[in-house]
Amino acid sequence: MARRSRIKAQAPKPATAFRQAENPRPRPDFQFGGDDARAHITKRAFDLLADHGVAVVHPGAYDAMLKAGAKKGAVASRLRLPREMVRAALAATPKQVTLCGKTPTRDVHLPRGDNGFIMRTGTGGHGFIDPTSRAYRNMDITDVQTIARLANGLDQVGFIAHPFAYGVHELTSDIHGVSQLIAHTDKHIWLQPYNVENVEYLIKIATVAAGGEEALRARPIASTIMCSFTPLEFKVMDIEALIQSGRAGLPVHACSLPSAGGTAPLSVAGNVLMAVAEIMAMVTLAHVLAPGTPVIATPLMFTLDMATGQALQACPESLQAKALAVEVLGRQGLGLITHTYGMGSDTPDSDHQSMAERMALGQSVAMSGVDIMGGVGQLECATVFCPVQAVLDDEAGGYLRALIQKPVINDETMNWDQASQIGIGAHFLDAPHTLANCRSQYRPEIFQRVGRDDYEKGERMGAWEAARDKALHLIAADLPKGLPDADQVKEIADVVATADKHIIGAAQQVSGKREIV
């Protein structure tokens, strides 16, 4: 049990992982596609938008897009987006974005100065695995505080997403979740509305926590997701999320979630085509409806298991699709900031399969140049959150960030002067070059490097046990400074109460009318 004493319960230190590197190095360019493949996918995405188009069911947005140059499609609500219109939108979209925390030490600047990535916690999961008992249960609203406290101390995690929580009404679970999250973390948070009526309240909560509308616009402490309804449709809720976020000055994650064999063709190429086309369409919508809004390209790809119908995020086809989509949309292609799953698995537990799948996924998208790797702590295809897995993922993120730094190759790094004259039986252990570089190696905190004797003396505790101990300590640690004060907490509670009254009350009235009929 000696290993437990290494981690003390204390307030998380201010994050330094997101600062610009003084001497950035290029990362290796790993390619599933290559220039010709990226060009062909991009061309077909332009063709799909120009000749077939997308469905926009928001009347105001539909009219605005027509005025901006879109053309009517073959059926009602479908709009064709001319190639010149899409190209102009891509060119105008900001290629840099800052996701602000409550304090500048938590700010995330993308792209990173070291050409690396940041991470974010998993989202949408309705299940929770207790870090002590390992028992599975439904995610409770109180677990949102646990996730926030945990993520405060994970250095690779740049921002936090709220999960779906039980214990409150399902229609306003997102609003309750954000109210809890924003009161317990000083990191940037990710808003994910569940209904069109909820968008306004989510942004109100962020506005209160930031100190007002101008303060939020100056330092956006939240960003918002906008999703396509694959294939090639956009709902009122997501259009409103874009419009209202643009008005408030919040960055938007343009999210496409195609499933190969279901909402996208059953191939890596077809899956990527659908995601790229939908994200290009969202960039164009943003250019017209919320000009100047930073848009983060977010291809979250799945593949249906044709034998079972189960959605998979960590199978080889899904890994290839995510990495290739990042190639097309990101720095090797269209130049957008990119965000996709970098952690995650299809297994329901934090086990050996989980680590194998998430490291394969993380390496694939990291080498392809992704800016944000999502899915920290998530299991069972993004439906479960596990605090212990989140700590392991944070450790894996540090490992992968070190891995993708391209090594410097020259005579100095080779220690050529000494290597070219080394004597028989000599060594480099006491060489000036070794002494100068001995602290530059990657040093893990959770991953183990102990010998057999220490391993046996420590009762065979490995990385999983170390991660569990760290998770428990972080959850028990003091909250950071800079959180909403008592007046802001009360105002946020009032916003939540008003949302419950408005949204739940309206739904109950509609339900009552249906019963009478």
N, C-alpha and C positions, 0 to 999 in steps of 0.2 A: 504493500500500500504506500510505499515511500513516494511513489510518483505523484500522488495527490497533493503533496505539500508544495509542489513546484508552482501551483497556481493559487494565488491569493484572491479572496473576494474583495474587490475594490472597484471604484468607478472606472469605466473604460477611459483610457488615455485618448487625447485628441488624435484624430486620424491624420496620418501623414502620407498615407499610401497614394493619395490622389494628386499630390503636388507634381509640378512639371519637373522632369529629370534635367539635370544640368548638362549631361552628355548623352543625349538620346542616340540610340543605335537603331538601324533598320531591323525590322523583323524578317525572318525568312518568308518568302512568298510561296506558300503551298497551294497548289491548284488542282482541283478536281476537274476543272473545265479547260482553262487556257483561253488565249485571246479569241480563237475562232468560235469556241463554244459560247463565251460571254457575248460576243457580237451577234451570234445567231439568236440567242435567247432575247437579247435586247431588241433586236429588229422585230422579232415575232411579237413581243410585248407591245411595241409601238403599233404594229399592224392590228393586233387584237383590239386595242383601244380606239384606233382610228376607223376601222372598218366594221367592227361589231359593237363596241362600246360597253358602257356600264349602266346599271339601273340606279337612279337617284330618286328615292321616293319622298324626299323632303321638297315640298313645292317651292319654297323660297330659294333653296339652293339650286333646284332645277332651272328656275328662271334666270338666276344670276349666272349660271354656267352658260346658258344659251346666249345671254348678252355678251359674255366674255369670248365667245367664239365657238362654243361646242355646237354640234349638229344633232338634230333629232335622229333617233335610231329607228329600227324597223317596228318597234312596239312602244306603247306608252311607257313613260318613265325612263326609257333607255336613251342615253346620250352617247354620241360618238365624239371622241376627243381628238381633234386633228394633231398630227405629229408636231407641227410648229408650236401649238399650244402647250403640249406636254414638254417639249424641249425648253421652252421659255420658263416653265415652272421649275424644271430641274435646275436650270441655270441660276434662277433667283433664290432657290432654297438655301438658307444659311448652311455653311459647311463646318461651322463650329457652334457649340452649344455649351452653356454652363448650367448644370443642375445644382441649384444652391441649397445649402443646408441652413440650419438656424443661425450658424456662425460661419464666417469665411473659412475656418479650418476644415469644415465639412464640405466645402464646395467641390464639385466634380467638373473638371474642364475636359471637354471632348472635342477633337481627338486628344489623347494623352500625349504629353511631351516625349515620353519614352516609347511611343508607338505601341503601348500595351493596351489593356482593357480594364474595366471595372466590372463589378458583379452586382447583382441584386437578388433579393430573396424571392423564393417561389410564391406564386399567387394562385388564387382560385381554388386551392385545395380546401375541401370540406372536412378532411380527416386530420387527426393530430396523434402523434406517438409520444407518450409520456417519457421524458428522458431518464427517469428513475426506474419505473416499472417496465418500460418498453410496451405497455399496453396501448392498444389502438382505441380511439373514441372519436366522436364528432368534435369538430373544432368549436370551442365555446368563445363567446365574446371576450372573456377574460384572457384567453390565450393570445389575443392580439398584443396585450401588454408584454407577455412572455416573449413573443417574436421581436418586439421592439427592443426590449432590454437585451436580448441575445445579440441582435444585429448591431447594437451600439458598440459592442466590443469586437466585432469581426472586421479586421482591417481592410480586407479586399472588397467588402460590401459597401458600395457607394450610395445606394438608396434602397428603400424598403417598400414592398407592395403589401396592401392589406388583403387578408384572406376572406373567404366566405365564412361567416361565423353564425353559429346557432345561439340560442338564448335571447335573441331579439327577433322582431318580425322580418321575414325573408325579403319583403319589399324594400326595407330600409337597412338591411344588414350592411351594405356598403357604407352608408352614412355613419352608422354606429361604429363600424370598424375604423374608419378614418378618424373619427373623433377620439378614439382610444389611441390610435397609432401616433397621431400628431402631438398628443400630450405626453408621450413617453419616449420620443426619440428626437435628437437634434439633427438627424440626417434627412436628406431629401426624401419625399414620399411620392408614391405613384398612385394617382386616382384612377379608379376603374368603375364607372357608373353601371348600375344594373338596370336602370330605367331612365327614360328621357327626363322625367320629372326630377330625378335625383341629381342631375348634372349641376344645377344651380346651387343646391345645398352643399355639395362637395366643394365647390369653388368658394362658397361662403366660409366654410370652415377653414380652408387654406388662407383666405383673406384675413380672417380674425387672427389666426395664429401668426401671420406675417406682420400684423400691425396696421392693416388698411390696404386699400386698393393700390395706392401709389407705391407703398412699400413692397407689395407682392409683385408688382410689375418691375420694380427695380431689382428685386432679388426673388425670383420665382422659386419658392421652397417646395413646390409640387409640380408635377407634370401629369399629363392625362393620356389615357389610351383612347385611340379611335380604331375600331375594327371594321373590316369588310365583312359582309355576309356572303361567304364564298358559295358559288362562283359569281364574282363580278356584280355584287349588289351592295348598296349602302343604305342602312336604315336611318330613320329620323334621329334616334338616340345618338348615333355616332356622328352624324352631321352636326347635331347640336353640341356635342362634346368638342368638336373642332371649332365651331364658331365661338362658343363661350370661352373656350380656353384661349383662343386668339385674342379675344377682347380683354381677357385678364392678364395676358402676357405669359401664359404657361406654354412650355414646349409640349409637343404632341408626339406620341409614339404611334406611327401609322402601322397597324398590326394586321397581318394577313395570316390566317390559320387554315390553310388547305390541308386536306387529308387525301393522299394518293389512293385512288381506287374508290373514293367517295365523292368529295367535292372538287377533286382534281384528277386528271388522268393518272392511271396506274403506271407511273414511271417517274424517275428522278427528274427528268427533263420537263415533263408535264407539270409536276408539282411546283418546280421552280418557276416555270412560265406563269402559272396562275398567281403565285406570290408576287413576282416582279411586276406583273401587269396591275394587280390591285394596289400595290404600294405606289407605283407611278401615278395611278389614278388619284390616290389620296394626296400625293404631293401636288397634283394639279388642282384638286379641290381646295387645298389649303392656300395655294397661290391666289385663287380667286376670292375665296370666302374669308380668309384670315391672312392677308398678305404680310410677309415678314416673319411669320411664325416658324420657329425652328421645328423641323419635322425629322424624326428619327425613324429610319426604315427598320421595321420589326417583322421579319419573316419567321413565324413560329410554325414549323412544318411537322406534319404527322404522316404516318402511313398506316392504312388499314391492313390488318392481318387477314388475308383472304380466307383462311381456314376458320377463323373465329369471329371476325368482324370487329375485333378489339383495335383501338387506336394505339399506335406505338410511336414513341418519340426517340427511342434509343436503338432502334434496329439500324443496320447498315444503310438502308435506303433513306431513312430520315436523316441520318448523320450526313450523308452525301448531299441531300437536298438543302439542308441548312447551310452547310459550308459553301455550296455552289451559289446559293442565293446571296450570301454575304459577298462572295467574289463579284457578282454582277452588280449589286447595289452599292458596294462600299468602295474602298480606296483603289481597288484594282479595276473598278468599272465606272459606275455613275458618280462616285465621289460622295455619297451620302453617309451620314453617321449611321452605323448599323447596330442592331440589337437582336439577339436570338437566344434560344436556350443554349447554355454552355454546361450546365449541370442538369442532371435528371436521369431517371431510369424507368424501366417498365416493371420492375419488381416491387412488391408491396413492403419490403423491409430494407433496413440499412444493413446490407449483407455484402458478401464478396461479389455477387453479380452486380449489385448496385455500384460499387466502386469501379468495377471493370467497365461498365457501360458509360458512366459519367466521365471517366478519364478519357475514354475514346471520343466521346462527344466533345468534351472540353478541348482536347488537343486539335480536333478537326476544325472547329470554328475559330479557335485562337490563331492557328496557323493561317487561316484564310483571311484574317485581318479584322475580326469583329471588334467593336468598341465597347459593347455591353454584353456580358454573359449572364443570362437569367437562370432561374431555377434552383438557387441555393436552398438546400433543405428539402426539396420536393422528391417524392417517391410515387410509384404507381401511376406513371404517366401524368404527373402534375396534379394529382388529386389528394395528396397527403403531405403534411409538413412534419419533419422530424428535426428537433433541435440538435441532436447529436450529429445527424447527417449534415446539418448546416455548418457546424464547426469543421467537419471533415472537408466539406466543399470549400470553405474559406482557405483551409490549408492547401487544398488542391489548386486553388486559384493562384496562390503565391508560387507554388511549384511551376505551374504552367507559364506564369509571367516570366519566371527566370528562364524557362525552356525556350521561349520564343525570341529571346534577345539574341540576335545574330552575333556570333563570336567575332572578335576583331582578329584579323590574320595579318601579322607583319613580323618583322624581325624582333621587335621589342617584345611582343607577346609570346613569341617562340623562345625568348631568352637565347637568341642565336649566338651571341658572343660566347656565352659559357657552353651552350650545347655543342657548338662546333669544336670545342677544345676539351671536352670532358674526358677525364682519365679513366683507366681501367679500375673498376670497383668503386668509383666515386658516386656521389649522389647530389641531389639538388635541395635537400632538406634545409640546409643552412645558407642557401644562396640568397643574395640580396633581393633577387627577383621574387623568390618564394616569400620572403619576409614582407616585401612590399605588397603582395597580393593575397596573403593568407586570410585576410578578413573580407575578401570580396566574394567568397563562395556563398551559395544559397544555404541557409541554415533553417531547418524545419523546427517547428515548435511541437506539433502533434505527431507527425510521422516519426517513427522510431528508428534509432540507429544504435541501439544498445547491443552489447555482446550477450552471449548465451548465459554467462554467470549472472550478470545484472538482471537479465530477463527472468531467470528462475528465482532470484532473490525478490524480485518485484511481483511475485505470484503470477507471472506470465501475463501481466497487464500490457496490452498493446495500444495501437492508435485509437481503436474504438473506445476503450476505457478512458484514455487521456482526453479524448474529445468529449465524452460524457461529463467528466469532471470539470472541464473548462466551460461547458454549456451551463452546468448548474451554478458555477461561480458567477458567470456573466449575468444569468437571470437574477441572482441575488444581489448584484452590485448596485451601488447608488446610481440614481439617474444623473445624466449630465446636466450642465448648466445651459441656460438659454431656452428652456421650454416655456410654453404659454404660462403667464402668471394667473393668479386666482381670478381676476376679472375676465381674462380671455377664456379661461376654462368655463366660467359661468356662461359667457356669451356663446361659446361653442355648444354647451348643453342646451341653451335656448334654441339654437339653430336646429339641433337634432330633434328636440321636442316639437318644434314647428313642422319639421319634415314628417315626423310620425303622424301628426294630426292631419296634415294636408294629404300625404300620399296614401297612408293606410285608410284614412277616412274616406277618401275619394273611391278607393277600391271597394270598400265595404258598401258604399252607396250603390255602386254599379252592380255588385253582387246581389244586393237586396232587390234592385229593380228587376234583375233577371229572374229571381225566385218568384216575384209577383206575377211576371209575365207567364 
